[in-house]
Amino acid sequence: MEEHVDVVVVGAGPVGLLAAIELTLGGVRVLVLERLVTPSMVSKALGIGPLGSEAMQRRGMAAAITAAEERIFAAMKKSTEQNGPDARGRGTRFSGHFAGLTLIRKDAQKEPERRAHPVDQQAVEAMLADRALSLGIEIHRECDVTNFVQQADGVDVAWASPAGDGRIRCSYLVGCDGGRSSIRKMAGFDFPGTAPSMTMYNAVAEIDHPERLLPSGWRRTSGGVFSYGFLPGRLVMLDFSGPPEDREAPVTCEEIEAVLRRVSGADVRVKALESGSRWTDNTRLADTYRRGRVLLAGDAAHIHTPFGGQGLSLGLVDAANLGWKLAAVIRGQMPESLLDTYTAERRPVAEAVLANTRAQMAILRPDPQSGAMRDIIANLMQFDDVNRFIGEIMSGLSTRYDLGSERDEVGRLIGDRPVSHRDGEGSLYDLMQDGMGVLLDASTEGKASRLVAASTLRIRCVAVDAGPSMLIRPDACVAWAEEENSIDGLEEALHRWFIPRLDDGSRLRSEQ
């Protein structure tokens, strides 16, 4: 092969872009290949969960998220002004929904400040593309990967493009090319799951009598489920009459109108359709996220109904988990076995999301049995513990990787927080912008920092006034925690995640 890069990422959607950003910050060279000419404008995710948002905040996009959110809030205010108070949501006391039950209360959550942001997928992708551009990441569009061959020391990748076919050798290939991933198929990953049973529509439409679809919010009827009006023209419908006959057929104004009239029972007409897309509850999960030098992330590894808005955040956290690990392996500072922890940590999280989306579909169906179970769930959510449980599985904040520690914070993804240190005041995420790990050291005379500094340059040591001391991985996972004056277990955590111990006791490669 005439050219070589460390990693080829296939797919320039949000997951592929964040993976490329993480890898680049880790010091490796990345090439992104994207089949589409321009970013897709198909209506997809309408918001981003707290863990996905936090992954972007740690990489310099906090201000962009805030600005996009303010634009959305302005649009929601406009919708309320146009459609009256019936278009208003349930207010600030509630945070998200489960199966359309907008009963998740902020006051029942452990960390209510860690919340979802109503920023759509197109805006998220634009932010990530800007950040990738600022890092000098190469993104080649109109490149359709046609073949790849794994070798002992790399992967030979070939693609077709109007500008001419291309070939390149990379050390690793990462498939972030969506639910119909060609990389997954060509690599031979198993992708078992359940077949589709319904159709979900996401559209922006002009309705002749919008007041007949109010009040806004999720409304379950004898025909299905729909929501209209929380943003101007925004319409979401769940049709339980079966999956679409032709998933690839364009969504038409006539189709949206027919489904809307059947699901809502309202006498309305669709005057114009700005955009429309359809989805199903097809649910599948790859048997592993890695086969040799080929890895999967995002929808390439798992698909489920988008109802509940968990997919975008799930994929972004995949990218955050994989990126720093793969970079460490390519730099030669960690063994290839570190990549096994990617599947071990992320696949159970996806498995739980697939389970809760199936459960939501079960109690959304317009039949008496589903309705009875739905009523029981609604009543159970009046209890704080149940409300918190549901809230955490929907937000992803229940995520905890099994790192073998009895301390609850170890294995969890830590949120942003103020950090007081000798250089002044700041925030944890400000310390993580360059993709390094962080040690918050409250130990006596900085003994934790001395141990870390003698071992690796990939961790920023910060002396803090109060404990516990924490070792935080680049993906914000707490890898170790102890009370102020103890460093028990720190050396083991360092060897596990940052500086492996070889048989002779030496490090894999000295850091310069």
Protein Blocks (a to p, Z undefined) as FASTA:
>chain_A
ZZdcfbdcehjbfklmmmmmmmmmnopacddddfbfbdcfbdcdfbdcfklmmmmmmnop
mmmmmmmmmmmmmmmmmmmmmnojmlpcebjkbgcjeehiafbcfklpfblmlccddddf
klmmmmmmmmmmmnopacdehiacfbdcddfkbccdddddfkbpcddddfbdcdfebjkl
mklmmnopacdddddfbdcdddddddfblmlmpcedjdddfkbccdehjaghiacdddfk
bccfblmbccdfklmmmmmmmmnopacddfbdfbdcdddfbdcddfbfcehjaccehjll
occdfeholmmmmmmmmmmmmmmmmmmmmnopacfklmmmmmmmmmmmmmmmmmmmmmmm
mmmpccfklmmmmmmmmmmmmpmklmmmmmmmmnopmpccdehiabfkgopacddddddd
fkbccdfklmmmnopacdddfbehhlmmmmmmmmockbccdddfbdcdddddfkopafbd
cdfkbcghklmmmmmmmmccdfkopafbdcZZ
